[in-house]
Amino acid sequence: MTRYVIVGGSAAGLAAAETLRREGYDGTLTLIGDEPHPPYDRPPLSKQVLAGQWDADRPRLRTPADLDALGLDLRLGVAAAGLDTAGRTVRLADGTSVAYDGLVVATGVRPRRLPGEGAHVLRTLDDALALRGRLAAGRHLVVVGAGFLGAEAAAVARGLGARVTLLEPAPVPLAHAVGEAVGRVLSRAHLEHGVDLRTGVTVVEAGADGVRLADGTVVEADEVLVAAGSLPNTEWLDGSGLTVEDGVVCDAYCRAAPGVYAAGDVARWHNPLFGVAMRIEHRTNAAEQGMAAARNLLRPGASKPFAPVPYFWSDQYDMKIQAYGYLRGHDEVSVADGDLSSGRFLAVYRTGDHVSGALAVGMPPKAIRSWRQAITTRTPWRDAMGAVSVN
């Protein structure tokens, strides 16, 4: 009987497991997770969980009964420590090994840390609960990094009455991803809510009671959160023969090697829709790629390329941010609806001659959903924008 192994117990790994069962696989299915918790959702950690609106059980992706129904060989609280692709075995940190006929790597990412000790990070449920217990009205939180994670945490802390200092090395937060004009709009929301936003500053050390900047300035705090990016969890693959370059390198089918596929935040695959290799750290992609990898693993002769239009969302204060496409490396941004000054708008992105993305702030879902088709069909920019009045 065949044995499939999934390393990674979060959204991508669970999606792969459920897909294998749904597609008819009834053999041994091992799901390995380095956390002791059963699979849970990560986006609420920086929002509802951190704000105290959800308890620790609510982010769970499935009930115990649902997991039992999958008939998993569930190994929680133990990390993968090595991979032997020739012998087709995964070595675990507890000294045991698991043999496989097919493998899905879904080990995700971990927070990038800075020198110093005692600063918080925000990736796991335990991280969120630890920081939540330290936030209260009047306390001072320093957040290092004004990306989406840092911005969401800053917004939650302000909502709890904490004083927030948000430190960002770039001149305009998120400009590399969404463009300078949109980045300035998102930054303005923090200023309007009383955040001390400082851009163009580099933090060289982060401790429990403050941070030190490159110019020697010390910013004191009651709590420090480092949200300065992430690193793919690939160290356990050293010596395995898999190609690792900012993630597990895969082809358009999510295949990293014969019988080995990757999915979720750790996977860098060639997306044929955009013609580039990408690694996406968004919740929707994790589930979709987990399903695609499982199907291609189960039926390699009928493999289908994984060519999604990436989607992400973010909630900050009263702003609902939604985006479709691949915005990085864009050549142009135009506002197709609303206006930037009002904080309610839809921006469309051009890469080369085609529509490559769309981002909406404060707009109804249907306003941006129609642009997904333009991205999917690689609609020429001139044709797409000719149908709207561009601001």
GULOPA-459532 format. One record per atom (N, C-alpha, C): residue in three letters; x, y, z. Coordinates in steps of 0.001 Angstrom, whole numbers, plus 500000, padded with zeros to 6 digits. Each point is the difference from the previous one (the first is absolute). Layout:
N
ALAXYZ ...
This chain:
391
MET500840498805500000 MET499160501195500000 MET500877501247500000 THR499596501007499236 THR500772501231499935 THR499874500796501288 ARG501002500861500204 ARG499982500865501183 ARG500365501416499555 TYR499118500939500293 TYR500266501399499710 TYR500280500740501303 VAL500939500906499919 VAL500400500781501167 VAL499902501486499666 ILE499441500757500903 ILE499912501454499877 ILE500743500604501178 VAL500990500824499722 VAL500754500663501063 VAL499542501443500060 GLY499301500342501057 GLY499428501329500162 GLY498554499889500404 GLY499674500454501220 GLY498659499775500541 GLY499108501223500003 SER500180500907499032 SER499137501170499947 SER499075499912498796 ALA499627501156499431 ALA498961500020498964 ALA500374499190498767 ALA501221500162499489 ALA500392499288498780 ALA500051498498500234 GLY500586499593501120 GLY500100498581500305 GLY498642499359500197 LEU499113500682500719 LEU498657499461500212 LEU499242499908498683 ALA500117501023499157 ALA499315499968498707 ALA500485498822499163 ALA501299499730500047 ALA500545498856499256 ALA499433498690500532 ALA499939499869501319 ALA499479498771500606 ALA498534499778499633 GLU499210501047500119 GLU498575499861499691 GLU499786499694498522 THR500809500590499146 THR499856499750498566 THR500335498560499654 LEU501066499476500593 LEU500359498605499738 LEU498852499068500384 ARG499396500229501149 ARG498874499151500420 ARG498796500207499085 ARG499725501250499689 ARG498836500301499160 ARG500145499406498605 GLU501242499907499517 GLU500257499461498666 GLU500118498478499998 GLY499769499386501154 GLY499912498546500033 GLY501179499260500582 TYR501033500700500462 TYR501148499307500590 TYR499609499466501374 ASP500146498681500203 ASP499609499393501278 ASP501160499306500700 GLY501226500285499553 GLY501168499398500640 GLY500446500788501218 THR501175499686500499 THR500540500672501174 THR500362501444499654 LEU499547500919500831 LEU500227501419499761 LEU500520500638501291 THR501263500381499982 THR500643500577501178 THR500078501518499841 LEU499535500703501028 LEU500089501462500022 LEU500879500398501173 ILE501117500676499700 ILE500996500360501011 ILE499955501501500227 GLY499924500422501260 GLY499982501424500325 GLY500905500282501176 ASP500797501052499920 ASP500929500276501094 ASP499333500666501199 GLU498792500530499826 GLU499275500575501128 GLU499122498939500655 PRO499707500174501306 PRO499150499016500670 PRO498522500161499660 HIS499631501126499419 HIS498598500269499696 HIS499568499329498700 PRO498741499576499920 PRO499484499519498716 PRO499920501172499026 PRO499848499733498704 PRO500036501076499007 PRO499069501158500323 TYR500532501218499882 TYR499204501197500278 TYR500293501072498968 ASP499146501021499986 ASP500106501081499034 ASP500926501088500539 ARG500892500508499167 ARG500951501018500470 ARG499533501451499847 PRO499252500374498945 PRO499618501406499882 PRO499319500604501233 PRO499144499268500717 PRO499380500615501181 PRO500977500296501142 LEU501207499441499948 LEU500939500195501107 LEU500333501477500190 SER500200500725498901 SER500362501410500091 SER498780500907500036 LYS498827499401500038 LYS498761500779500011 LYS499150499588501209 GLN499076499059499787 GLN499036499661501043 GLN500638499385501241 VAL500993499121499830 VAL500636499377501166 VAL500792501030500796 LEU500805500798499303 LEU500802501011500676 LEU499107501026500698 ALA498855500296499423 ALA499088500978500588 ALA499206499435501169 GLY500079498686500208 GLY499242499388501082 GLY498556499714499637 GLN499656500123498713 GLN498632499741499557 GLN499721498515499827 TRP501059499226499741 TRP499878498551499844 TRP500797499314501092 ASP499475498854500460 ASP500780499195500930 ASP500965499107499227 ALA500806499256500724 ALA501082499237499371 ALA499497498858499119 ASP498785499529500220 ASP499483498872499218 ASP499353500416498688 ARG499570501242499915 ARG499199500397498834 ARG500759499952498673 PRO501306500265499936 PRO500683499923498700 PRO500170498590499449 ARG499631498975500775 ARG500175498631499505 ARG499284499818498671 LEU500681499356499069 LEU499438499819498668 LEU498978498875499956 ARG500153499022500869 ARG499060498885500024 ARG499765499552501434 THR498852499404500228 THR499692499455501316 THR500773498690500189 PRO500149499548501241 PRO500643498701500223 PRO499322498870499228 ALA498679500062499897 ALA499266498960499271 ALA500350500030498515 ASP500139501201499447 ASP500365500124498584 ASP501381499402499739 LEU500944500275500904 LEU501344499455499839 LEU499994498484500139 ASP499239499506500957 ASP499907498549500185 ASP499469499325498736 ALA499068500663499344 ALA499376499409498812 ALA500990499847498849 LEU501095500748500042 LEU500999499896498942 LEU500892498767500163 GLY499957499377501165 GLY500801498802500227 GLY501487500256499885 LEU500458501089500594 LEU501402500387499877 LEU500893499309501022 ASP501213499751499575 ASP501083499704500942 ASP500554501383500371 LEU499440500589501056 LEU500264501395500332 LEU501171500103500964 ARG501046500675499571 ARG501196500175500834 ARG500148501492500305 LEU499488500445501118 LEU500076501403500384 LEU501085500228501044 GLY500557501193500014 GLY501018500340500984 GLY501354499409499709 VAL500227499588498751 VAL501300499443499622 VAL500363500521498616 ALA501174500574499883 ALA500425500604498737 ALA500707498987499121 ALA499939500239498696 ALA500804499217499065 ALA501442500480500096 ALA500930499053500024 ALA501418500348500176 ALA500851499644498803 GLY499476499224499072 GLY500796499623498836 GLY499172499248498987 LEU500471500013498747 LEU499312499310498920 LEU500996499209499170 ASP499707498732499814 ASP500800499121499146 ASP499145499662498788 THR500232500708498894 THR499171499767498822 THR500312498673499328 ALA501244499539500127 ALA500353498704499410 ALA499310498869500743 GLY500045500057501322 GLY499356498979500814 GLY498546500280500278 ARG499514501174499572 ARG498608500408500197 ARG499584499902501463 THR500734500704500841 THR499657500053501409 THR500149501427500515 VAL499159500349500947 VAL500083501272500719 VAL500470499690501411 ARG501076500672500402 ARG500518499814501358 ARG499433501084500894 LEU499531499591501187 LEU499375500935500929 LEU500949500354501136 ALA499697501110500660 ALA500868500502501064 ALA500026499090501210 ASP499010499127500144 ASP499986499076501140 ASP500788498729499718 GLY500672499952498846 GLY500835498848499675 GLY499332498936499168 THR498706500124499799 THR499288499020499185 THR500036500416498529 SER499615499076499138 SER499926500266498567 SER498668499505499454 VAL499538500643498937 VAL498752499603499354 VAL500291499772498517 ALA499681498823499514 ALA500182499699498583 ALA498845500571499187 TYR500278500334498740 TYR498933500535499159 TYR500149499486498569 ASP498853499938499335 ASP499978499792498553 ASP499789501327499281 GLY499331500911500678 GLY499790501346499483 GLY500064500985501147 LEU500546501201499742 LEU500235500965501071 LEU499539501385499572 VAL499349500703500920 VAL499665501412499815 VAL500721500797501084 VAL500841500942499577 VAL500714500880500921 VAL499177501268500175 ALA499549500253501218 ALA499174501174500290 ALA500429500608501335 THR501291500184500161 THR500555500419501289 THR499965501503500240 GLY499486500779499057 GLY499753501403500254 GLY501249500834500215 VAL499834501055500772 VAL501077500944500266 VAL500075500279501495 ARG501073500670500378 ARG500145500449501387 ARG500382501478499981 PRO499755500719501094 PRO500316501426500020 PRO501499500248499921 ARG500362501042499291 ARG501381500465499996 ARG500244500736501320 ARG501049499635500696 ARG500291500600501305 ARG501168500972499896 LEU500112500854500997 LEU501081500963500083 LEU500868499675501201 PRO501239500486500025 PRO500832499815501201 PRO499283500537501240 GLY500262499369501126 GLY499329500383501241 GLY499073498905500475 GLU499532500129501221 GLU499128498972500584 GLU498789500644500643 GLY498890499276499958 GLY498809500433500704 GLY498932500638499133 ALA500301500310498738 ALA498989500585499122 ALA499013498921499551 HIS498785500424499756 HIS498973499092499503 HIS500125499827498487 VAL499525498854499508 VAL499716499804498581 VAL498555499534499926 LEU499447499939498795 LEU498586499659499876 LEU499788499078498803 ARG500123498711500276 ARG499797498996498959 ARG499078498881500470 THR500123499629501275 THR499253498860500530 THR498909500467500956 LEU499122499070500326 LEU498947500282500970 LEU500597500392501341 ASP501044499298500409 ASP500646500329501270 ASP500622501396499965 ASP500554500400498836 ASP500534501354499861 ASP498911501038500239 ALA498848499784499370 ALA498904500961500093 ALA499476500102501427 LEU499867498863500665 LEU499493500010501371 LEU500989500669500949 ALA501291499794499756 ALA501011500622500859 ALA499972501516499874 LEU499883500495498779 LEU499964501450499808 LEU498681500583500484 ARG498908499290499761 ARG498694500485500448 ARG499983500226501508 GLY500655499138500714 GLY500020500133501457 GLY500802501185500495 ARG500741500647499103 ARG500858501127500385 ARG499486501341499501 LEU498938499987499202 LEU499472501248499454 LEU498845500514500837 ALA500022501281500281 ALA498931500635500765 ALA500094501504499802 ALA498949500685500365 ALA499966501453499878 ALA501171500618500764 GLY500674500908499351 GLY501093500718500644 GLY501360499367499827 ARG500051498740499612 ARG501300499374499789 ARG500540500403498635 HIS501330499950499870 HIS500646500446498767 HIS500545498804499243 LEU499490499822498774 LEU500460498926499129 LEU500810500593498855 VAL501196499492499806 VAL500793500341498823 VAL499900498839499020 VAL499600500311498772 VAL499897498996498944 VAL501093500284498981 VAL500827498996499731 VAL501075500122499023 VAL499525499383498694 GLY499732500831499004 GLY499530499517498712 GLY498562500400499762 ALA499763500793498935 ALA498653500500499705 ALA499375499288498817 GLY500360498721499806 GLY499298499180499019 GLY498603499691500506 PHE499305499109499317 PHE498615499727500380 PHE499899499435501409 LEU500884499094500388 LEU499934499432501344 LEU500238501064501061 GLY501062500776499845 GLY500281501040500965 GLY498902501043500054 ALA499453500352498833 ALA498932500996499944 ALA498743499500500703 GLU499661498726499796 GLU498812499449500663 GLU500182499981501515 ALA501173499595500457 ALA500262499970501438 ALA499960501404500591 ALA500547500972499281 ALA499966501385500473 ALA498568500491500128 ALA499166499669499013 ALA498604500427500035 ALA499259499372501182 VAL500245498727500250 VAL499357499333501136 VAL500452500629501314 ALA501297500239500128 ALA500520500587501243 ALA499400501374500255 ARG499851500810498942 ARG499368501308500177 ARG498554499835500432 GLY499320499001499442 GLY498617499749500392 GLY499858499606501453 LEU501057499414500561 LEU500004499616501409 LEU500453501154500900 GLY500341501130499404 GLY500405501154500779 GLY501484500109500266 ALA500788499123499386 ALA501452500056500189 ALA500592501129499165 ARG501126500513500447 ARG500763500963499213 ARG500891499200499065 VAL500057500386498729 VAL500704499193499000 VAL501008500845499241 THR501220499491499904 THR501025500542499119 THR500282498954498938 LEU499875500400498739 LEU500160499089498872 LEU501237500417499212 LEU500988499121499934 LEU501294500310499389 LEU500160499234498702 GLU500390500713498938 GLU500078499395498675 GLU501247500525499272 PRO500833499093499447 PRO501215500450499316 PRO499748500691498663 ALA498929499646499308 ALA499722500598498697 ALA499437501414500167 PRO500185500855499009 PRO499423501345500072 PRO498474499985500033 VAL499403499047499277 VAL498548499852499969 VAL499664498535500263 PRO499299499696501085 PRO499653498607500287 PRO499240499360498849 LEU500361498765499684 LEU499322499165499010 LEU500131500502498568 ALA500814501021499777 ALA500139500525498642 ALA500511498939499034 HIS500871499109500467 HIS500543498966499123 HIS498921499053499508 ALA498916499891500758 ALA498948499053499651 ALA498808500664499321 VAL499596501174500489 VAL498762500609499503 VAL500223501333499297 GLY501230500493499977 GLY500279501284499390 GLY500015501116501035 GLU500731501076499687 GLU500161501088500974 GLU498692500700500326 ALA499198500283498994 ALA498768500751500246 ALA499052499236500922 VAL499811498724499720 VAL499126499183500852 VAL500639499808501373 GLY501317499813500040 GLY500687499853501275 GLY499810501214500890 ARG499998501196499409 ARG499799501217500801 ARG498590500061500576 VAL499020499543499241 VAL498626499981500504 VAL499882499072501209 LEU500584498799499879 LEU499930499050501101 LEU500751500532501221 SER501090500711499766 SER500764500584501109 SER499204501091500698 ARG499263500772499212 ARG499240501115500567 ARG498995499528501047 ALA499456498810499804 ALA499030499478500965 ALA500624499854501381 HIS501270499583500044 HIS500667499868501303 HIS500205501353500653 LEU500394500976499222 LEU500197501339500555 LEU498693500568500528 GLU498918499768499269 GLU498698500506500429 GLU499506499328501273 HIS500503498823500291 HIS499597499285501216 HIS501040500138501113 GLY500904500931499849 GLY500911500323501093 GLY501244499154500112 VAL500324499253498967 VAL501235499210500010 VAL501184500915499695 ASP501069499799500735 ASP501252500715499732 ASP500746499197498934 LEU499759500343498734 LEU500593499277498877 LEU501307500676499607 ARG501083499239500022 ARG501307500518499630 ARG500543499157498851 THR500229500628498863 THR500506499298498829 THR501464500352499771 GLY500649499167499181 GLY501403500235499701 GLY500921499741501172 VAL499562499180500955 VAL500829499690501165 VAL500302498507500013 THR501180499645500415 THR500433498603500051 THR500219499583501441 VAL499335498928500401 VAL500167499461501347 VAL501088498933499954 VAL500988500141500871 VAL501117499046500012 VAL499933499050501187 GLU499184500331500990 GLU499877499130501173 GLU498623500194500617 ALA499359498901500365 ALA498669500048500591 ALA499974499143501260 GLY499658500617501119 GLY499935499282501269 GLY498624500081500603 ALA499901499579501239 ALA498705499969500669 ALA499478501387500336 ASP500900500962500191 ASP499564501321500465 ASP500364501124499034 GLY500289499677498743 GLY500264501044499036 GLY500877499527498860 VAL500302500926499090 VAL500813499676498838 VAL501099501045499846 ARG501056499603499304 ARG501087500919499690 ARG500079500161498491 LEU500058501260499566 LEU500055500304498580 LEU501435500076499519 ALA500168500001498680 ALA501339500020499417 ALA500767501261500367 ASP499300501101500255 ASP500685501236500371 ASP500285500093501496 GLY499714498911500729 GLY500270499965501427 GLY498830500385500876 THR498940500538499405 THR498815500382500769 THR499347498772500623 VAL499564500146501239 VAL499270498939500693 VAL498540500421500141 VAL499098499143499568 VAL498567500235500158 VAL499500499039501073 GLU499648500541501141 GLU499560499158501114 GLU498549499567499806 ALA499661498858500574 ALA498648499472499857 ALA499681499047501136 ASP498714499774500204 ASP499581498950500931 ASP500072498633499322 GLU499688499986498693 GLU500051498766499220 GLU500507500330498611 VAL500688499037499391 VAL500510500170498640 VAL499533498816499153 LEU499472500311498829 LEU499618498973499040 LEU500860500170498754 VAL500704498942499616 VAL500787500009498777 VAL499176499341498894 ALA499641500823499014 ALA499237499512498839 ALA500764500388498750 ALA501241499531499940 ALA500948500416498956 ALA500189498937498940 GLY498929499341499623 GLY500094498998498953 GLY500138498584500522 SER500223499073499095 SER500008498583500360 SER501041499249499187 LEU500269498771500441 LEU500947499110499338 LEU499333498646499793 PRO500099499412498808 PRO499407498679499772 PRO500671498946500879 ASN499208499082500501 ASN500517498914500844 ASN500515498867499108 THR501252500137499588 THR500592499026499077 THR501286499373500528 GLU500452500394501181 GLU501274499476500508 GLU499984498486500112 TRP498867499435500315 TRP499905498553500167 TRP500203499253498680 LEU499992500751498901 LEU500193499390498686 LEU501457500015499546 ASP500905500516500828 ASP501423500006499646 ASP500467498578499698 GLY500680499835498874 GLY500506498682499626 GLY498978499095499350 SER498785500488499815 SER498946499148499433 SER500078499908498477 GLY500677500968499387 GLY500042500038498549 GLY498945500909499397 LEU499044500459500814 LEU499015500950499490 LEU500663501355499783 THR499544500714499002 THR500506501345499751 THR499278500973500922 VAL500782500738500782 VAL499442500959500949 VAL500591501373499712 GLU499163500920499585 GLU500393501384499749 GLU498828500883500418 ASP500073500546501227 ASP498872500737500563 ASP498727499171499895 GLY500076498787500495 GLY498885499071499939 GLY500382498740499234 VAL499102499051500004 VAL500202498757499241 VAL499635500272498543 VAL500956499854499112 VAL499787500322498592 VAL499223498871499324 CYS498895500383499361 CYS499119499023499344 CYS499730500425498564 ASP499489499055499216 ASP499560500331498658 ASP498557500510500040 ALA499395500142498855 ALA498639500535499938 ALA498975499063500630 TYR500391498758500259 TYR499086499015500590 TYR500214499859501510 CYS500819500868500573 CYS500360499972501425 CYS500910498819500329 ARG500622499423498997 ARG500884498851500209 ARG501432500478500208 ALA500598499539501103 ALA501376500351500322 ALA500973498898499602 ALA499520498774499929 ALA500802498822499650 ALA499011498859499768 PRO500444498890499416 PRO499076498881499816 PRO499335499598501323 GLY498690500049500041 GLY499257499621501192 GLY499993501031501104 VAL500589501169499757 VAL500070501053501031 VAL499399501284499449 TYR499018500521500722 TYR499331501240499618 TYR500073500981501169 ALA499782501264499719 ALA500021501005501065 ALA498800500915499847 ALA499571500574501121 ALA498814500854499988 ALA500069501020501121 GLY499341501108499783 GLY499901501025501034 GLY501176500950500018 ASP500206500632501139 ASP500998501064500129 ASP501414499555499642 VAL500303498715500135 VAL501362499507499779 VAL500286499716498531 ALA498977499958499170 ALA500159499565498604 ALA500301501172499078 ARG501053499862499206 ARG500276500953498917 ARG499796499242498697 TRP498947500366499291 TRP499662499255498798 TRP499829500955498817 HIS500066499433498810 HIS499826500788498783 HIS498512500112499710 ASN499478501230500101 ASN498587500231499699 ASN499876500354498519 PRO499482499087499180 PRO499973500245498558 PRO499089501144499592 LEU499034500368500853 LEU499116501103499656 LEU500767501318499921 PHE500970500165500903 PHE500782501234500042 PHE501386499824499387 GLY500393498752499756 GLY501280499734499375 GLY501196500241500899 VAL499794499962501306 VAL501097500223500942 VAL499916498987501139 ALA501144499817500675 ALA500011499197501217 ALA499557500883501145 MET499156499483500874 MET499506500792501115 MET499831499142501243 ARG500126500632501121 ARG499711499371501296 ARG499019500913500705 ILE498812499484500293 ILE498893500818500492 ILE499696499644501449 GLU500016500995500865 GLU499696499783501416 GLU498602500515500329 HIS499004499455499327 HIS498620500410500249 HIS499143498770500267 ARG499002500173500845 ARG499175498891500458 ARG499287499275498860 THR499421500746499076 THR499265499369498904 THR500919499124499161 ASN501193500500499716 ASN500941499223499202 ASN500392498704500700 ALA500160500057501322 ALA500394498796500735 ALA499011498870499778 ALA498709500310500123 ALA498989498962499825 ALA499931499526498553 GLU500013500947499061 GLU499888499625498589 GLU501203499178499548 GLN501189500390500453 GLN501196499274499576 GLN500093498639500677 GLY499530499913501241 GLY499961498705500666 GLY499132499012499238 MET498859500474499511 MET499117499141499217 MET500639499618498674 ALA500610500977499328 ALA500616499722498698 ALA501149499011500131 ALA500840500190501005 ALA501136499091500198 ALA499520498583500273 ALA498946499866500815 ALA499478498676500326 ALA499455499301498763 ARG499258500727499179 ARG499442499387498783 ARG501106499554499045 ASN501013500829499852 ASN501086499641499080 ASN500845498862500545 LEU500147499937501316 LEU500707498880500621 LEU499229498707499787 LEU498699500066500163 LEU499172498801499908 LEU499904499485498570 ARG499950500912499036 ARG499851499607498590 ARG501020500762499146 PRO501265499637500104 PRO501035500744499263 PRO499809499959498493 GLY499352498957499505 GLY499772499917498565 GLY498955500964499500 ALA499205500534500916 ALA498950500962499623 ALA500240501342500693 SER501260500326500224 SER500345501226500717 SER499505501239499260 LYS499633500995500768 LYS499590501285499440 LYS500870501095500603 PRO500415500969499187 PRO500795501104500542 PRO499211500765501056 PHE500707500490500989 PHE499380500835501024 PHE500206501446499574 ALA498952500612499488 ALA500103501336499403 ALA498935500923500585 PRO500050500279501291 PRO498959500806500624 PRO500219501503499814 VAL498938500743500208 VAL500104501443500217 VAL500064500184501514 PRO501170500356500549 PRO500101500129501462 PRO499001501023500552 TYR499536499737501208 TYR499050500892500675 TYR500441500192501434 PHE499923501213500486 PHE500239500230501430 PHE499103501118500499 TRP499846500036501305 TRP499218501047500629 TRP500682500416501300 SER499637501189500473 SER500514500488501276 SER498964500918500618 ASP499841499909501314 ASP499107500889500739 ASP500844500872500916 GLN499892501311499831 GLN500721500952500840 GLN499058501145500351 TYR499735500174501299 TYR499033501000500457 TYR498671499710499307 ASP499449500997499309 ASP498751499762499280 ASP500235499756498517 MET501243499746499624 MET500340499746498600 MET499969498514499687 LYS499306499663498919 LYS500036498652499453 LYS500797500068498708 ILE501143499314499972 ILE500884500007498840 ILE499912498641499329 GLN499768499988498692 GLN499937498756499233 GLN500824500162498730 ALA500637498930499584 ALA500803500088498783 ALA500009498670499262 TYR499983500086498677 TYR500177498857499120 TYR501233500236499147 GLY500679498912499651 GLY501090500086499049 GLY501366499969500639 TYR500991500342499198 TYR501392500022500441 TYR500489501427499813 LEU500016500741501090 LEU500244501434499943 LEU501484500358499967 ARG500836499129500493 ARG501434500315500078 ARG500597500161498597 GLY500885500953499871 GLY500661500214498725 GLY499130500670498959 HIS498903500612500411 HIS499104500635499039 HIS500661501236499376 ASP499481500380498854 ASP500532501150499267 ASP499152501256500144 GLU498726499827500345 GLU499105501151500072 GLU498827499688500915 VAL499490501028500673 VAL498799499889500823 VAL499053501122499594 SER498730499659499771 SER498988501010499696 SER498781499769500886 VAL499404501079500446 VAL498783499913500808 VAL498809499941499062 ALA499262498889500039 ALA498884499780499089 ALA498657500349500619 ASP499951500154501310 ASP498741500329500676 ASP500336500665501324 GLY499196500985500398 GLY500261500728501232 GLY501210500901499838 ASP500592500394501128 ASP501219500805499926 ASP500829499772501255 LEU501306500170499854 LEU500930499712501088 LEU499764500911501192 SER499643501253499758 SER499864500952501099 SER498862499647500944 SER498990499303499479 SER498861499625500835 SER500250498724500788 GLY501033499247499605 GLY500262498724500648 GLY499036498921499573 ARG499266500258498924 ARG499060499014499447 ARG500243499941498502 PHE500629498931499544 PHE500430499980498610 PHE500288498581499529 LEU500135499876498672 LEU500444498757499380 LEU501143500347499065 ALA501159499412500243 ALA501190500236499185 ALA500276498776499148 VAL500382500226498753 VAL500293498924499053 VAL501471500079499621 TYR500635498844499869 TYR501450499913499795 TYR500310499428498627 ARG501008500594499367 ARG500480499530498702 ARG501415499461500121 THR500228498826499431 THR501350499462499837 THR500168499657498530 GLY500968500623499351 GLY500117499831498561 GLY498805500629499313 ASP499339499229499149 ASP498849500522499253 ASP498661499522500544 HIS500018499321501169 HIS498783499359500477 HIS499623500463501406 VAL498734499802500325 VAL499527500203501375 VAL500560498880500853 SER500689500354501079 SER500618498973500850 SER499438499973501410 GLY499225501020500391 GLY499480499995501355 GLY498991501104500221 ALA499271499879501099 ALA499039501025500405 ALA499915499987501511 LEU499923501177500585 LEU499920500134501450 LEU498907500997500345 ALA499147499628500952 ALA498893500861500404 ALA500071500286501493 VAL499679501225500357 VAL499890500408501398 VAL498619500614500190 GLY499244499449500945 GLY498688500549500316 GLY498964499835498918 MET500207499062499093 MET499065499770498895 MET499271498673500206 PRO498788499866499455 PRO499298498712500111 PRO500744498921499221 PRO499878498747500425 PRO500725498909499329 PRO499770499945498500 LYS498778500296499545 LYS499720499891498569 LYS500788501023499183 ALA500443501079500636 ALA500745501029499274 ALA501332499478499494 ILE500636499140500781 ILE501307499470499600 ILE499885498638499335 ARG498924499296500296 ARG499868498638499479 ARG499992499969498464 SER499412501026499400 SER499932500017498539 SER501382500117499362 TRP500966500557500750 TRP501354500140499458 TRP500768498688500028 ARG499527499046500773 ARG500675498707500051 ARG500004499346498623 GLN498879500144499278 GLN499926499405498670 GLN500997500652499058 ALA500175501302500120 ALA500967500698499142 ALA501417499507500262 ILE500296499699501258 ILE501320499476500350 ILE500155498575499463 THR498958499199500180 THR500035498597499564 THR500212499883498495 THR499340500859499249 THR500071499921498543 THR501145500830499432 ARG500805500585500882 ARG501120500844499584 ARG499542501060499004 THR498931500669500381 THR499418501034499152 THR501013501119499752 PRO500188500398498765 PRO500905501114499724 PRO499589501249500775 TRP500981500722500489 TRP499754501180500830 TRP499103501015499277 ARG500291500244498753 ARG499238501009499259 ARG498532499624499914 ASP499724498710499759 ASP498600499550499899 ASP499294500120501333 ALA500674499594501083 ALA499376500016501323 ALA499727501409500477 MET500986500884499837 MET499853501347500524 MET499166500890499089 GLY499833499579498755 GLY499146500776499108 GLY498543499970500393 ALA499641499002500818 ALA498599499856500408 ALA499668500759501274 VAL501015500632500627 VAL499735500717501240 VAL500545501426499881 SER499482500840500869 SER500498501376500076 SER501095500025501047 VAL501265500097499548 VAL501125499901500907 VAL500261501332500682 ASN500151499952501328 ASN500302501218500750 ASN501505500273500028 
